[in-house]
Every structure is written in C-alpha cells, then in structure tokens.
C-alpha cells in the first residue's frame, strides 16, 4: 500500500493549510433565497479535532452525522450521531442517539462515511485494523434493534478478501436491501486499484447482510482508487475512481453497474462515465450521486476558468439514445474563484442538486459555500443555479460544504473545520425550502 486509509484522512485535512492565506474575500451578495437556515447541529460532547460533519445523510425525519475524529473512550475511535426532526419541537432536529461500534478501537475513524435508508443505517470505519492494519469495516444499525428507536448494531461488514491498507469503509451507500462499501486502497493485482463490495440484507439468511459481489474496474491500473465514492439506488450502483489516469494523470472516471445485467443477480457494467473535456489532476469521480435517470459526478479539481475551481457533470440515462447515459450539463459556480473545489461534495434528489465548495471564500478565507441547482431553472431543461448557501456564523477555515445531502425540502451541509469552543470540532447546518 502506498497510502493507508488513515493517511488519506490526514491528507484531506491538510489540503487547506497549503491554500490558506492566498485568497481574497470580495464576493457579491446572495440575493435569491429559496432555502432558509433552520438549525445548526452540534453534539453535547464536542471536542477538538472531532471533525463532526465529515459525512452527512438525510432520510425521512432522520439526519445522521459522522465525527471520525471523536475520541470516545480512546483516541480517534469515531462516532456518528442521529438527529430527529421532531426532537425538541417542530423542526427541532434534536440529537437522539450516538452510534459507536461494538468493538471500537483507537484509530478506527468510525463515522468517516454514513448513509441512511428507512430503518437501516451504515457507517464506515476505514481505520479498523481487523487482523492487521487499516483493513477497514462498515457497521449496520437498525432503528428498533434493542428497543424502539434504539438504533442498535445488527452487523459488522468486512470484505471477503480483506487485507492491510484496503480502506474498506471509506465510502458507504445504502438503498433498501442493498449496501455498497468502497475499498479504494484494495490492491487487486497491483497497488491501490480499488474495489467496491455489494451486500444484500437476506444474503446468507434472514437479515444477514451478506456479501453478494465484489465490483472492480474493467480496466484497472495502480492508484486508480476505484471505490473512493459510491452511490446506490434501486438496481443501479455508481462508483468513482478519481485517480484513474485515462490518457493523462488522475483525470478520473465513474462506473455505472446495473443489477441483473449479465444474468440474474449479476451486477454488470452498464457505462463508464468521463468528462467531456478531461484534464490532468481534476479528480472526476471523487464525489457522485444517482437518482432515477440522473447520474451526477463531481470534478473538484477542474481548472476551467482558473486553478481548482471545480465542476459537476450531469448525465442522463437516455441522453443520446436509450440507456446511453450521455452528458446533459456541466455545472459551475456563478462566483467561481481559484481553489474553491466546487464539487468536493454533492447530493441529488429528483431534479435538485446541492454541491459543496469546501474552500470557497464565503466572505473570508476557506469558509466554504454550497450551491443549489435545479433543472428548468432559467429555461426548459436548463440546469441553473438557484441559491448559494453559507453558515450564518461562518468563520475562516470552517470548510462548510465538505459534505452535503438533500432530500425533499431539507438540505444538510457539513462544516468539518468549524471550531466551536475549540479547534476543528465541526458542525452541520440544516436548511429548509421556503
């Protein structure tokens, strides 16, 4: 392994230090308001370097926020926190549960990835050692396991061929009875080629959550990190490989897999997605989402118009022909500036997309912003920018937009560097459509 899961975490959190001090803070005012700020989420036991907000998810009346740096009863064990819309009053979004794995250990970074679907939640622990070092794991929780609303652990997921440095759990996604776990450090026949593992709830027995298939790139190469980002909806899975070189260096790619393609129960490759104008070191595939006939892929290091401004690509299932998955639009920020990293995070729901730009100035330095885009905004089938979101109490180096999720009328944005009463304690912000 050239880079362990823990090393990747450190790298991500240090990127901003290299950029600090070289940004101006002049920006136009935000004039349109479709979403209003609702509540700021923090925990009752916040501590320095918790990085609460590293990962966020919404489903129904539930919000789940990961804090992989939380110490718990040790060091960097990690935690994840459930918030309920009705807790504390209408739209109170009060904390109702803290999740920890049954076998928590130092350096697990539990909470680095989270997702919810109905009565189940999955949380990644990329630093879990297994029988070696940084093999990684993911944990499944059920709403009523252990009592009504108890959110008890029902399963620990590991790869069938786990090995040191695999980084299993760096990305997770769940929809209904299907869970996908990214393992971007898995070596395959080389080094850090990556893989994604698919689990089904009743595979191997009722509620067993057994592994059904291991997905790999059809054209693997060293350091592709296939599995860096994953998304699942129904019978479709989208996997990012942001460091795939293509005809250059770290141009990136994303892969669509369909269930039953190639035979009953198989997950066959349906399409390899690429940007229309690929460039070196743009990290296409480092964030992504899928909803119905749309696949959305982030390219946060895209240099269009300036260095590292970022872009997000929209693909349509029947664009260019039946199941062609052709490009529909390329989204960029209306106020784009160098080193914004627009597309660092994203989430899609119906015809609305929220996109994080974690290093955007936001009225200061690396405060971060998020952008809402909608189809038909500015014309039929036009993907237009609807609103820019900021934290009401934003401060320099908050990295608001590091994570994001949208569902129905609600948006949640993680600000992993928000200091709270110390340093990098983290926060998450909820917005509601007016």
DAJO-V110859 format. One record per backbone hydrogen bond with DSSP energy under -0.5 kcal/mol. NH is the residue of the N-H (numbers start at 1). CO is the residue of the C=O. E is the energy in kcal/mol with one decimal. If there is no record, write none. Layout:
NH_CO_E, NH_CO_E
This chain:
8_4_-2.0, 9_5_-1.6, 10_6_-2.0, 11_7_-2.3, 12_8_-2.5, 13_9_-2.1, 14_10_-1.0, 14_11_-0.7, 15_11_-1.0, 15_12_-0.7, 17_14_-0.7, 18_14_-1.0, 18_15_-0.9, 19_15_-0.7, 19_16_-0.8, 20_16_-1.6, 22_19_-1.4, 27_25_-0.5, 31_29_-0.6, 36_432_-3.0, 38_430_-3.1, 39_430_-1.2, 41_39_-0.5, 41_428_-4.0, 46_43_-0.9, 49_423_-2.5, 50_47_-1.5, 51_424_-2.0, 52_425_-2.1, 53_66_-2.1, 54_51_-1.5, 54_66_-1.2, 55_66_-0.7, 57_64_-1.7, 59_62_-2.2, 62_59_-2.5, 63_83_-2.4, 64_57_-2.4, 65_81_-2.2, 66_55_-2.8, 67_79_-3.0, 69_50_-2.2, 70_50_-0.6, 70_67_-1.9, 74_71_-2.3, 76_69_-0.5, 78_70_-3.5, 79_67_-1.5, 80_99_-1.7, 81_65_-2.8, 82_97_-3.0, 83_63_-2.7, 84_94_-2.5, 85_61_-2.5, 87_84_-1.5, 88_86_-0.5, 89_86_-1.7, 92_85_-1.4, 92_89_-2.5, 93_85_-1.8, 94_84_-1.2, 94_87_-1.1, 96_82_-2.6, 97_82_-1.3, 99_80_-4.0, 99_97_-0.5, 104_101_-1.3, 107_75_-2.2, 108_105_-1.4, 109_76_-2.1, 110_77_-2.2, 111_124_-2.5, 112_109_-1.4, 112_124_-1.0, 113_124_-0.6, 115_122_-1.7, 117_120_-2.7, 120_117_-1.8, 121_141_-2.3, 122_115_-2.5, 123_139_-2.1, 124_113_-2.8, 125_137_-3.0, 126_109_-0.7, 127_108_-2.7, 128_108_-0.6, 128_125_-1.8, 132_129_-2.2, 134_127_-0.6, 135_128_-0.7, 136_128_-3.5, 137_125_-1.2, 137_168_-0.6, 138_157_-2.1, 139_123_-2.7, 140_155_-3.0, 141_121_-2.7, 142_152_-2.6, 143_119_-2.4, 145_142_-1.5, 146_144_-0.6, 147_144_-1.9, 150_147_-2.3, 151_143_-3.1, 152_142_-1.2, 152_145_-0.6, 154_140_-3.0, 155_140_-1.4, 157_138_-4.0, 157_155_-0.5, 162_159_-1.3, 165_133_-2.4, 166_163_-1.5, 167_134_-1.6, 168_135_-1.5, 169_182_-2.3, 170_167_-1.8, 170_182_-0.9, 171_182_-0.7, 173_180_-1.9, 175_178_-2.4, 178_175_-1.8, 179_199_-2.5, 180_173_-2.9, 181_197_-2.4, 182_171_-3.0, 183_195_-2.9, 184_167_-0.6, 185_166_-2.4, 186_166_-0.6, 186_183_-1.9, 190_187_-2.1, 192_185_-0.6, 193_186_-0.6, 194_186_-3.7, 195_183_-1.0, 195_226_-0.8, 196_215_-2.3, 197_181_-2.6, 198_213_-2.8, 199_179_-2.9, 200_210_-2.5, 201_177_-1.9, 203_200_-1.3, 204_202_-0.6, 205_202_-1.6, 208_201_-0.7, 208_205_-1.8, 209_201_-3.4, 210_200_-1.6, 212_198_-3.3, 213_198_-1.3, 215_196_-3.9, 215_213_-0.5, 220_217_-0.7, 223_191_-2.8, 224_221_-1.5, 225_192_-2.1, 226_193_-2.1, 227_240_-2.3, 228_225_-1.5, 228_240_-1.2, 229_240_-0.6, 231_238_-1.9, 233_236_-2.4, 236_233_-1.5, 237_257_-2.5, 238_231_-2.8, 239_255_-2.3, 240_229_-2.8, 241_253_-3.0, 243_224_-1.7, 244_241_-1.8, 248_245_-2.1, 250_243_-0.6, 251_244_-0.8, 252_244_-3.3, 253_241_-0.8, 253_284_-0.7, 254_273_-1.9, 255_239_-2.8, 256_271_-3.2, 257_237_-2.8, 258_268_-2.6, 259_235_-2.7, 260_266_-3.6, 261_258_-1.3, 261_266_-0.6, 262_260_-0.8, 263_260_-1.5, 266_263_-2.1, 268_258_-2.0, 268_266_-0.6, 270_256_-3.2, 271_256_-1.4, 273_254_-3.6, 273_271_-0.6, 278_275_-0.7, 281_249_-3.9, 282_250_-0.9, 282_279_-0.8, 283_250_-1.8, 284_251_-1.6, 285_298_-2.5, 286_283_-1.6, 286_298_-0.7, 287_298_-0.5, 289_296_-2.2, 291_294_-2.3, 294_291_-1.8, 295_315_-2.2, 296_289_-3.1, 297_313_-2.5, 298_287_-3.0, 299_311_-2.8, 301_282_-1.8, 302_299_-1.9, 306_303_-2.2, 308_301_-0.5, 309_302_-1.0, 309_306_-1.0, 310_302_-2.6, 311_299_-1.0, 311_342_-0.6, 312_331_-2.1, 313_297_-3.2, 314_329_-3.1, 315_295_-2.7, 316_326_-2.6, 317_293_-2.5, 319_316_-1.2, 320_318_-0.6, 321_318_-1.8, 324_317_-0.6, 324_321_-2.1, 325_317_-2.7, 326_316_-1.1, 326_319_-0.9, 328_314_-3.5, 329_314_-1.4, 331_312_-3.7, 336_333_-1.2, 339_307_-2.8, 340_337_-1.1, 341_308_-2.2, 342_309_-2.0, 343_356_-2.2, 344_341_-1.7, 344_356_-1.4, 345_356_-0.9, 347_354_-1.9, 349_352_-2.8, 352_349_-1.6, 353_373_-2.6, 354_347_-2.5, 355_371_-2.6, 356_345_-2.5, 357_369_-3.0, 358_341_-0.7, 359_340_-1.9, 360_340_-0.5, 360_357_-1.9, 364_361_-1.5, 366_359_-0.5, 367_361_-0.9, 368_360_-3.2, 369_357_-1.7, 370_389_-2.0, 371_355_-2.6, 372_387_-2.9, 373_353_-2.9, 373_371_-0.5, 374_384_-2.2, 375_351_-2.2, 376_382_-1.1, 377_374_-1.3, 377_382_-1.2, 378_376_-0.8, 379_376_-1.2, 382_379_-2.1, 384_374_-2.0, 384_382_-1.1, 386_372_-3.8, 387_372_-1.3, 389_370_-3.7, 394_391_-1.5, 397_365_-2.3, 398_395_-1.4, 399_366_-1.8, 400_367_-2.5, 401_414_-2.2, 402_399_-1.6, 402_414_-1.3, 403_414_-0.8, 405_412_-1.9, 407_410_-2.5, 410_407_-2.3, 411_431_-2.2, 412_405_-2.6, 413_429_-2.3, 414_403_-2.3, 415_427_-3.2, 416_399_-0.8, 417_398_-2.8, 418_398_-0.6, 418_415_-1.8, 422_419_-2.3, 424_417_-0.6, 425_418_-0.6, 426_418_-3.9, 427_52_-0.7, 427_415_-1.2, 428_41_-1.9, 429_413_-2.7, 430_39_-2.9, 431_411_-2.8, 432_36_-2.5, 433_409_-2.7, 434_34_-3.3
